[in-house]
Amino acid sequence: MFNEPILASRDVVAFVIRGLVLYSLAEFQAGHCTTIRVDAKARSFSISDDGRGHAIERTVADTPYLQFIYTHLDYPFVPGREAPVQLHGIGMSLINILCSELTLTVRKPHMSLRMFFRDGSLIDQETVAANFDSTGNRISGIVAPQLALSVNEQVLVRWLQEVKAASPSLKLHFNDLEIHGLSQSGDA
């Protein structure tokens, strides 16, 4: 399915984490998020933010939006289909395909949604009506074993330090430790 020699030299776990952090960073840049938390160990990861959370009730082509953007990698490239989905949907589908397991949890003020995917397919979902003090997304998963052995934490932390340096007011955490931006000399 994947070109393993090309991917073997890459840190697929870090690629997945970077993609998800960039999505949360867009929420921060739009003024809807203040904190991003990243956790990673071996092939497992979790990214959460306190942004607005994905749109829960939206539909695309008569399919729930979130199911659509997490499972339709070919969209909008299939002939005859319109393209009402932002390109980040392609990224979310790709991230889902790279994972053996992926769980999405969306918190809204009066509702939460949890979706569980296995090998790129939606397996289960649950919606809970309740009042929540915070909103945002949490995406956690495990990168498929044939694609990655373990995340290179040093390289990932350095990248997160660069993100923090570019966005000083962002609260950024990695494995429960606060990330600080790089100084002019490149040190943390």
N, C-alpha and C positions, 0 to 999 in steps of 0.2 A: 504494500500500500504506500509506504513512504520510502524515499531513497535513503536507506540507513547509513551508507558511508558519509553522505553529506551531513545528515543530522547527528551522527555519532560524535563529530568534532564540535558540535554546538551545545550550548546549555539551553535546552528546550524549556526547562522549568523557568529559567530566568526570562526567556522570551515571553512565556505565558504571563508571568508576573508583570513584566514591563508593559505589555499590552493592556492589562487590567488596571495598572496604576495610571497609565495615560488616560484611560476612560475616566477614572476618578479625578485625575488632575484637571480634566476639562470641566468637571463640575465645580472644582475649586476656582478655576479661572473665570467661570461664569458667576461666581459669587454665591454658590449654593452649598459649598462644602468647606469645612475648616480643618478636618482631620482625616488622614488616611493611615490605616494600619495594615502592615504587611507581615505575614508569618510564613516561614518556609523551613522545611526540614526534609532532606532527601528529595523525593519526588512529590511531596505534599505541599500545598500552598493555601493561603487564605488572604484575600484582600477585602477590606471593608472601608466604607466611608460614611460620612454623616450628611451626604447630599440629599437630593430630592427623592432618590430611588427611581428605578425604572418605571415606565408607564405600565400599570397592571391591567387596566381595562381596555386598552387600545387593541384594535385588530388590523391585520394586513391580509388582503386576499381571503377574507373570511376565516382567518386563523388568528388565535391570540398572538399579539405582537411578540411577546417574549419567547413563546414556543417557536415562532417564525424566525426571529433573529438568531436563536441558538441552534437551529436545526436545518436551515436552508442556505448552505454554503454557495450553491449555484445561483441564488437569487442576487442580483437582478440580471444575470447573464443568460438566462433561458430565453430564447426568442419568443416574442409575443407577449411577454410580461412587462408591465409597467415597472418603474423603479421607485416606489414611494418610501423605501427604507434607506436610512442613512448608511453610508459605507461602514460605520462601526458594526453594523449587523453582520457583515462579512467576517470581520475580525472575531466577533463573539462565536460565530459558527465554527471558525477555524480553531479557536481555543478549545471549544467543546470537543471537536474531533480529535484533538491531540491528547485528550484526557480519557483515562479509563473510567473515572468517576468525576462528576461535577455537580455541585449543589449551589443553587442561586437562592438567596433569601433577600426579598425586597420588603422594606418597612415603609409604610405610609402612615399618616396620622391616625387613620381609623381601620387599617387593614395590613396584614402581612401575607406574603405569598412565598412559599418554598417550592422550588422545582428541583427534582433529582434526575440527572442524566447519567446513563451508563453507555460507554462506547459511542457517544454522540446522539443517542436516542433518549427521548423523554420517557422515564420509567414511572414517575410518580409526581404528583403535585398536591399541595394543600394550601387552602386559603383560610385565614383566621381573621374574623372581625373582632377588633378590640381597639382600645385607645393606647397609642404608643407615645412615649416621651420623645423619641428620636426617630428620624427617618434615614434612609440610605440603603445601600446595597452591601451584601456580603457574598462574595463568590469564593468558594473553596473547592479544591479538587486534588486529584492525583494524576500526574502525567503518566501516560501509558508506559509500561516497563520497557518496551522495545525502543522507546525514543529517548530515554534519559536514565542516568544512574542516580545523580544527585545534583542539587543546585550548588553552584559555586557562590557561597555566601559572601566572600570578600569582594568579588566583582559586582555582585548585586548591591552590596552596601555602598560601594564607591558610586555606582549609578544613582542610588537613592540620595547620596550626599550632593550630587550634582543637581538633582531635582530640587532638593531643599535650598541649595544656593540660589537657584533661579526663582524660587518661590519662598522667600524668607518667612512670610506670615503663615505658611502651611504648617500644621502640626503633623509630623510624619514619624511613624514608629516602625521599627523592624524587630520582630521577635521580642516585643514588649520593651525595647529600648528606644529612647528618643533619638532620631537622626538629626545631626547638625550639618550645616552646609560646609563645603570645603573652604578653607581660607585662601588668600591670594597665593600662598605658596603651594597649595594643593593638599595640605594636611587637614585632617578633621578637626 
